[in-house]
Amino acid sequence: MSTTSNQELSLKLTRSINASADELFDAWLNADTLAHWFKPEPGLVCDDCQINPTEMGIFRIILLNEETHDHYIVMGHFIELDEPNTLSFTWSWELPQNGVRDTICTAIFDNPTPDVNHTELTFIHSGFPDQESLEDHVAGWNACLDELVKHFA
């Protein structure tokens, strides 16, 4: 069964974070750091994270539900790594959650005053197959980005 993504269904989230653009860019590409803040919902933690931070390099994140011990695996490859400005990657669930496969994520890091450790993060995730999967990911990404803000607080 194949699912066609709809580029019109997308989310856009923003956060102001007390970190340099370089630090934020690295927080997405360093497996140990990502494991600390990538928590899409309570009780769901990063059990394993593998990242090859090169263009077309792959990543794989295994999430563990601490209550049920179920695992959820997301993977993708990097499309663009313009350090420290932009990071783009594909996003697919190994066992598709709500049919989400080959969607596109872009993180834009805007540090208008480079001598100040403060960056505006804009996160865009596009290509959802339906409204339900979009809403699921809005909740998950909001939780993750809130954790990222806390990580640098």
N, CA, C and O of each residue as an XYZ file, in Angstrom:
612
protein
N       0.837     -1.176      0.000
C       0.000      0.000      0.000
C       0.882      1.239      0.000
O       1.784      1.353      0.830
N       0.641      2.152     -0.901
C       1.427      3.377     -0.941
C       0.547      4.546     -0.532
O      -0.662      4.562     -0.766
N       1.184      5.504      0.076
C       0.481      6.692      0.519
C       1.079      7.896     -0.188
O       2.297      8.077     -0.165
N       0.278      8.697     -0.795
C       0.751      9.912     -1.445
C       0.665     11.050     -0.457
O      -0.385     11.288      0.141
N       1.784     11.762     -0.283
C       1.808     12.886      0.647
C       1.191     14.113      0.006
O       1.270     14.299     -1.208
N       0.584     14.941      0.822
C      -0.029     16.182      0.380
C       0.830     17.333      0.896
O       0.860     17.597      2.098
N       1.531     18.020     -0.014
C       2.423     19.102      0.386
C       1.673     20.263      1.043
O       2.292     21.094      1.707
N       0.347     20.330      0.868
C      -0.430     21.403      1.474
C      -0.607     21.206      2.977
O      -0.781     22.185      3.703
N      -0.568     19.978      3.455
C      -0.728     19.713      4.886
C       0.637     19.808      5.554
O       1.472     18.912      5.428
N       0.845     20.907      6.262
C       2.141     21.108      6.900
C       1.963     21.850      8.215
O       0.924     22.456      8.475
N       2.989     21.788      9.023
C       3.000     22.519     10.284
C       4.188     23.461     10.280
O       5.205     23.208      9.634
N       4.037     24.549     11.011
C       5.119     25.519     11.179
C       5.103     25.957     12.628
O       4.114     26.510     13.110
N       6.205     25.707     13.322
C       6.326     26.042     14.734
C       7.537     26.938     14.937
O       8.519     26.824     14.204
N       7.482     27.813     15.907
C       8.619     28.679     16.197
C       8.926     28.656     17.691
O       8.048     28.459     18.531
N      10.191     28.861     17.982
C      10.644     28.971     19.365
C      11.790     29.963     19.430
O      12.601     30.047     18.507
N      11.858     30.715     20.523
C      13.016     31.549     20.841
C      13.839     30.764     21.846
O      13.335     30.364     22.896
N      15.108     30.545     21.522
C      15.930     29.660     22.353
C      17.213     30.375     22.754
O      17.854     31.033     21.934
N      17.579     30.238     24.023
C      18.793     30.864     24.555
C      20.019     30.023     24.223
O      20.616     29.390     25.095
N      20.379     30.031     22.943
C      21.547     29.309     22.457
C      21.965     29.923     21.135
O      21.164     30.568     20.459
N      23.201     29.725     20.774
C      23.655     30.204     19.473
C      23.094     29.293     18.382
O      22.682     28.166     18.657
N      23.082     29.783     17.162
C      22.637     28.962     16.038
C      23.517     27.726     15.903
O      23.019     26.648     15.577
N      24.816     27.865     16.146
C      25.736     26.717     16.084
C      25.350     25.652     17.106
O      25.327     24.463     16.787
N      25.047     26.073     18.328
C      24.664     25.121     19.378
C      23.369     24.396     19.028
O      23.249     23.188     19.227
N      22.404     25.144     18.506
C      21.126     24.530     18.130
C      21.287     23.564     16.966
O      20.722     22.470     16.974
N      22.053     23.969     15.977
C      22.295     23.096     14.822
C      22.891     21.770     15.305
O      22.466     20.695     14.882
N      23.881     21.866     16.194
C      24.529     20.667     16.730
C      23.569     19.826     17.570
O      23.691     18.602     17.597
N      22.622     20.460     18.252
C      21.672     19.721     19.097
C      20.802     18.767     18.273
O      20.287     17.787     18.810
N      20.635     19.038     16.992
C      19.870     18.169     16.102
C      20.721     17.045     15.531
O      20.187     16.024     15.099
N      22.051     17.222     15.522
C      22.928     16.257     14.848
C      23.769     15.419     15.796
O      24.377     14.436     15.372
N      23.815     15.786     17.062
C      24.557     15.025     18.056
C      23.590     14.046     18.729
O      22.637     14.465     19.386
N      23.832     12.764     18.566
C      22.904     11.741     19.055
C      22.660     11.845     20.557
O      21.521     11.704     21.001
N      23.696     12.087     21.342
C      23.525     12.175     22.792
C      22.675     13.380     23.186
O      21.820     13.284     24.066
N      22.915     14.509     22.532
C      22.141     15.707     22.836
C      20.691     15.533     22.404
O      19.772     15.864     23.153
N      20.487     15.014     21.197
C      19.130     14.816     20.699
C      18.338     13.889     21.625
O      17.149     14.107     21.857
N      18.991     12.873     22.146
C      18.316     11.923     23.044
C      17.785     12.615     24.301
O      16.807     12.154     24.888
N      18.414     13.711     24.721
C      17.959     14.433     25.915
C      16.686     15.226     25.675
O      15.848     15.331     26.570
N      16.526     15.786     24.482
C      15.390     16.676     24.263
C      14.310     16.099     23.361
O      13.212     16.653     23.306
N      14.576     15.023     22.661
C      13.597     14.473     21.728
C      12.617     13.581     22.484
O      12.803     12.368     22.582
N      11.570     14.209     23.016
C      10.548     13.523     23.814
C       9.178     13.983     23.336
O       8.638     14.956     23.863
N       8.601     13.294     22.337
C       7.361     13.764     21.729
C       6.112     13.655     22.603
O       5.090     14.267     22.292
N       6.179     12.895     23.676
C       5.055     12.839     24.615
C       5.556     12.264     25.929
O       6.584     11.587     25.951
N       4.845     12.522     27.032
C       5.280     11.988     28.327
C       5.387     10.461     28.282
O       4.505      9.780     27.759
N       6.478      9.940     28.838
C       6.678      8.496     28.884
C       7.274      7.908     27.625
O       7.511      6.702     27.561
N       7.523      8.734     26.619
C       8.142      8.279     25.375
C       9.535      8.890     25.310
O       9.689     10.105     25.182
N      10.547      8.031     25.400
C      11.929      8.510     25.469
C      12.758      7.895     24.345
O      12.402      6.872     23.761
N      13.861      8.551     24.072
C      14.784      8.069     23.041
C      15.593      6.910     23.615
O      16.384      7.091     24.540
N      15.387      5.724     23.059
C      16.072      4.522     23.509
C      17.398      4.335     22.779
O      18.361      3.821     23.349
N      17.443      4.753     21.517
C      18.663      4.654     20.713
C      18.565      5.681     19.593
O      17.488      5.936     19.055
N      19.696      6.256     19.259
C      19.719      7.279     18.226
C      21.005      7.138     17.430
O      22.099      7.160     17.994
N      20.871      6.992     16.126
C      22.022      6.897     15.239
C      21.892      7.989     14.189
O      20.863      8.104     13.524
N      22.944      8.788     14.046
C      22.909      9.925     13.130
C      24.199      9.971     12.329
O      25.290      9.938     12.898
N      24.077     10.048     11.002
C      25.211     10.295     10.115
C      24.997     11.690      9.534
O      24.307     11.838      8.525
N      25.582     12.722     10.160
C      25.269     14.108      9.798
C      25.977     14.600      8.534
O      26.787     15.526      8.582
N      25.660     13.972      7.413
C      26.185     14.381      6.119
C      25.018     14.445      5.140
O      23.982     13.821      5.371
N      25.176     15.197      4.042
C      24.107     15.212      3.051
C      23.886     13.795      2.556
O      24.830     13.095      2.190
N      22.634     13.384      2.549
C      22.178     12.036      2.218
C      22.530     11.016      3.309
O      22.239      9.829      3.159
N      23.152     11.469      4.405
C      23.403     10.597      5.546
C      22.089     10.237      6.217
O      21.138     11.017      6.186
N      22.034      9.075      6.817
C      20.784      8.613      7.410
C      20.781      8.805      8.921
O      21.823      8.863      9.573
N      19.565      8.902      9.448
C      19.386      8.898     10.899
C      18.289      7.888     11.217
O      17.430      7.580     10.391
N      18.352      7.392     12.435
C      17.352      6.432     12.920
C      17.188      6.665     14.411
O      18.161      6.620     15.163
N      15.956      6.914     14.840
C      15.662      7.180     16.248
C      14.679      6.120     16.725
O      13.614      5.936     16.137
N      15.047      5.429     17.793
C      14.158      4.428     18.382
C      13.600      5.010     19.674
O      14.338      5.318     20.610
N      12.280      5.154     19.700
C      11.595      5.678     20.873
C      11.010      4.525     21.674
O      10.499      3.560     21.106
N      11.085      4.627     22.976
C      10.572      3.603     23.886
C       9.437      4.180     24.714
O       9.582      5.230     25.340
N       8.311      3.486     24.713
C       7.215      3.828     25.612
C       7.551      3.156     26.941
O       7.538      1.929     27.043
N       7.850      3.960     27.955
C       8.308      3.413     29.238
C       7.244      2.583     29.953
O       7.578      1.734     30.779
N       5.979      2.814     29.649
C       4.907      2.066     30.302
C       4.639      0.735     29.607
O       4.559     -0.299     30.270
N       4.501      0.745     28.290
C       4.144     -0.473     27.549
C       5.350     -1.221     27.010
O       5.237     -2.380     26.609
N       6.511     -0.561     26.997
C       7.760     -1.096     26.438
C       7.695     -1.283     24.928
O       8.524     -1.990     24.355
N       6.713     -0.653     24.279
C       6.643     -0.660     22.817
C       7.724      0.265     22.266
O       8.096      1.256     22.894
N       8.221     -0.081     21.077
C       9.199      0.752     20.391
C       8.574      1.354     19.137
O       7.762      0.721     18.463
N       8.970      2.587     18.841
C       8.552      3.285     17.640
C       9.818      3.793     16.965
O      10.656      4.424     17.608
N       9.958      3.525     15.691
C      11.195      3.862     14.981
C      10.902      4.860     13.870
O      10.045      4.639     13.015
N      11.636      5.961     13.908
C      11.557      6.957     12.842
C      12.931      7.047     12.185
O      13.966      6.925     12.841
N      12.910      7.264     10.882
C      14.177      7.331     10.158
C      14.044      8.302      8.991
O      12.946      8.732      8.637
N      15.169      8.629      8.414
C      15.178      9.508      7.258
C      16.597      9.773      6.822
O      17.542      9.160      7.318
N      16.734     10.689      5.893
C      18.068     11.101      5.459
C      18.115     12.621      5.342
O      17.097     13.289      5.155
N      19.316     13.133      5.458
C      19.508     14.579      5.413
C      19.533     15.055      3.968
O      20.204     14.476      3.114
N      18.789     16.118      3.720
C      18.708     16.710      2.389
C      19.646     17.908      2.294
O      20.356     18.087      1.304
N      19.631     18.721      3.344
C      20.453     19.936      3.358
C      21.023     20.144      4.749
O      20.313     20.062      5.751
N      22.323     20.416      4.787
C      22.991     20.771      6.032
C      23.777     22.046      5.766
O      24.938     21.990      5.363
N      23.152     23.184      5.989
C      23.781     24.485      5.796
C      24.056     25.066      7.176
O      23.307     25.905      7.676
N      25.145     24.601      7.779
C      25.472     24.976      9.153
C      25.850     26.449      9.232
O      26.626     26.911      8.396
N      25.351     27.189     10.175
C      24.356     26.871     11.194
C      22.962     27.410     10.852
O      22.186     27.731     11.752
N      22.647     27.510      9.571
C      21.427     28.200      9.157
C      20.213     27.298      8.953
O      19.132     27.593      9.463
N      20.380     26.215      8.220
C      19.246     25.395      7.809
C      19.602     23.917      7.853
O      20.709     23.510      7.502
N      18.634     23.131      8.293
C      18.762     21.681      8.323
C      17.472     21.101      7.757
O      16.389     21.389      8.266
N      17.576     20.279      6.701
C      16.392     19.636      6.107
C      16.616     18.138      6.040
O      17.721     17.665      5.776
N      15.531     17.396      6.288
C      15.636     15.939      6.276
C      14.283     15.318      5.980
O      13.236     15.932      6.187
N      14.329     14.080      5.488
C      13.091     13.335      5.296
C      12.691     12.719      6.629
O      13.512     12.597      7.538
N      11.427     12.335      6.738
C      10.879     11.804      7.994
C       9.922     10.676      7.658
O       8.899     10.903      7.012
N      10.241      9.460      8.088
C       9.382      8.300      7.834
C       9.356      7.411      9.066
O      10.383      7.178      9.703
N       8.174      6.921      9.389
C       8.040      5.937     10.459
C       8.292      4.566      9.861
O       7.777      4.252      8.787
N       9.086      3.739     10.550
C       9.402      2.400     10.037
C       8.135      1.572      9.852
O       7.948      0.927      8.819
N       7.283      1.595     10.845
C       5.932      1.039     10.710
C       5.048      2.264     10.668
O       4.726      2.832     11.711
N       4.656      2.676      9.493
C       4.052      4.006      9.334
C       2.943      4.329     10.328
O       1.899      3.677     10.367
N       3.204      5.345     11.120
C       2.209      5.879     12.038
C       1.302      6.790     11.210
O       1.759      7.810     10.695
N       0.048      6.441     11.080
C      -0.894      7.249     10.302
C      -0.446      7.438      8.856
O      -0.782      8.446      8.235
N       0.307      6.486      8.315
C       0.719      6.560      6.923
C       1.784      7.601      6.644
O       1.968      7.981      5.488
N       2.502      8.084      7.668
C       3.488      9.133      7.469
C       4.805      8.530      6.990
O       5.529      7.877      7.742
N       5.090      8.775      5.703
C       6.341      8.326      5.101
C       6.832      9.416      4.163
O       6.050     10.064      3.467
N       8.125      9.600      4.163
C       8.781     10.521      3.235
C       8.230     11.943      3.279
O       8.083     12.596      2.246
N       7.929     12.411      4.477
C       7.581     13.809      4.652
C       8.895     14.587      4.795
O       9.961     13.990      4.946
N       8.813     15.897      4.747
C      10.022     16.727      4.774
C       9.993     17.655      5.979
O       8.999     18.333      6.240
N      11.113     17.670      6.711
C      11.281     18.563      7.861
C      12.388     19.564      7.551
O      13.412     19.216      6.963
N      12.166     20.812      7.958
C      13.188     21.850      7.795
C      13.253     22.667      9.080
O      12.239     23.157      9.576
N      14.458     22.799      9.601
C      14.701     23.646     10.774
C      15.551     24.824     10.307
O      16.616     24.645      9.715
N      15.061     26.030     10.584
C      15.764     27.251     10.199
C      16.190     27.960     11.477
O      15.368     28.225     12.354
N      17.477     28.265     11.576
C      18.043     28.883     12.770
C      18.426     30.322     12.435
O      19.332     30.551     11.633
N      17.746     31.291     13.042
C      17.992     32.694     12.754
C      18.545     33.364     14.004
O      17.852     33.515     15.010
N      19.797     33.756     13.915
C      20.461     34.447     15.017
C      20.815     35.850     14.524
O      21.919     36.078     14.030
N      19.866     36.796     14.659
C      20.076     38.133     14.091
C      21.237     38.901     14.723
O      21.806     39.794     14.094
N      21.586     38.561     15.954
C      22.707     39.208     16.635
C      23.701     38.129     17.050
O      23.606     37.600     18.157
N      24.657     37.793     16.174
C      25.554     36.654     16.421
C      26.326     36.700     17.738
O      26.717     35.654     18.255
N      26.554     37.903     18.294
C      27.297     37.972     19.554
C      26.416     37.692     20.769
O      26.895     37.698     21.903
N      25.122     37.445     20.528
C      24.192     37.126     21.612
C      23.709     35.683     21.436
O      23.340     35.275     20.335
N      23.715     34.918     22.526
C      23.247     33.533     22.472
C      21.727     33.483     22.526
O      21.132     33.133     23.545
N      21.122     33.838     21.413
C      19.668     33.803     21.300
C      19.327     33.548     19.839
O      19.747     34.297     18.957
N      18.568     32.494     19.586
C      18.249     32.104     18.216
C      16.755     31.861     18.078
O      16.116     31.277     18.953
N      16.220     32.321     16.966
C      14.832     32.040     16.606
C      14.837     30.781     15.754
O      15.480     30.737     14.705
N      14.125     29.766     16.203
C      14.010     28.513     15.462
C      12.642     28.473     14.787
O      11.611     28.659     15.434
N      12.648     28.230     13.492
C      11.415     27.978     12.752
C      11.493     26.544     12.259
O      12.442     26.163     11.574
N      10.493     25.756     12.611
C      10.466     24.344     12.223
C       9.243     24.100     11.340
O       8.116     24.421     11.719
N       9.479     23.529     10.163
C       8.418     23.241      9.202
C       8.445     21.753      8.884
O       9.503     21.190      8.602
N       7.287     21.124      8.932
C       7.161     19.699      8.580
C       6.012     19.617      7.583
O       4.878     19.968      7.910
N       6.299     19.155      6.370
C       5.286     19.166      5.311
C       5.126     17.799      4.663
O       5.999     16.934      4.743
N       3.966     17.638      4.014
C       3.703     16.425      3.254
C       2.865     15.390      3.965
O       2.941     14.207      3.632
N       2.063     15.801      4.940
C       1.239     14.839      5.676
C       0.116     14.297      4.797
O      -0.451     15.028      3.985
N      -0.203     13.015      4.964
C      -1.246     12.424      4.130
C      -2.659     12.839      4.523
O      -3.573     12.785      3.700
N      -2.846     13.261      5.801
C      -4.190     13.637      6.244
C      -4.099     14.519      7.491
O      -3.036     14.663      8.095
N      -5.228     15.097      7.855
C      -5.288     16.024      8.989
C      -4.943     15.334     10.312
O      -4.292     15.935     11.167
N      -5.363     14.104     10.486
C      -5.095     13.383     11.742
C      -3.588     13.220     11.981
O      -3.106     13.466     13.086
N      -2.857     12.812     10.960
C      -1.413     12.639     11.140
C      -0.728     13.989     11.358
O       0.240     14.080     12.112
N      -1.226     15.028     10.705
C      -0.698     16.372     10.936
C      -0.873     16.759     12.398
O       0.077     17.215     13.034
N      -2.074     16.582     12.937
C      -2.353     16.959     14.325
C      -1.517     16.149     15.312
O      -1.055     16.686     16.319
N      -1.320     14.853     15.028
C      -0.457     14.034     15.884
C       0.961     14.605     15.930
O       1.585     14.661     16.990
N       1.453     15.024     14.780
C       2.819     15.542     14.715
C       2.936     16.954     15.291
O       3.985     17.309     15.828
N       1.891     17.753     15.191
C       1.913     19.070     15.835
C       2.139     18.873     17.339
O       2.981     19.543     17.936
N       1.388     17.958     17.942
C       1.536     17.701     19.381
C       2.938     17.190     19.706
O       3.574     17.667     20.646
N       3.415     16.229     18.933
C       4.738     15.653     19.185
C       5.868     16.653     19.017
O       6.767     16.727     19.856
N       5.828     17.426     17.933
C       6.890     18.411     17.706
C       6.831     19.536     18.728
O       7.876     20.022     19.162
N       5.630     19.963     19.125
C       5.538     20.980     20.177
C       6.209     20.493     21.452
O       6.954     21.237     22.089
N       5.948     19.240     21.826
C       6.567     18.679     23.036
C       8.087     18.627     22.886
O       8.812     18.998     23.808
N       8.567     18.175     21.741
C      10.012     18.098     21.512
C      10.662     19.480     21.565
O      11.693     19.657     22.214
N      10.069     20.448     20.893
C      10.656     21.786     20.880
C      10.606     22.439     22.255
O      11.510     23.196     22.607
N       9.572     22.160     23.033
C       9.544     22.653     24.414
C      10.698     22.064     25.216
O      11.311     22.758     26.027
N      10.995     20.789     24.991
C      12.123     20.146     25.666
C      13.462     20.744     25.202
O      14.394     20.879     25.995
N      13.548     21.098     23.922
C      14.758     21.733     23.394
C      14.980     23.083     24.067
O      16.110     23.422     24.419
N      13.912     23.852     24.247
C      14.022     25.133     24.957
C      14.536     24.896     26.374
O      15.436     25.599     26.832
N      13.970     23.907     27.072
C      14.408     23.587     28.445
C      15.873     23.157     28.486
O      16.604     23.493     29.417
N      16.290     22.412     27.466
C      17.671     21.926     27.401
C      18.669     23.082     27.452
O      19.747     22.953     28.034
N      18.308     24.209     26.843
C      19.214     25.362     26.802
C      18.853     26.451     27.815
O      19.451     27.527     27.803
N      17.886     26.184     28.684
C      17.487     27.205     29.663
C      18.539     27.388     30.744
O      18.362     28.208     31.645
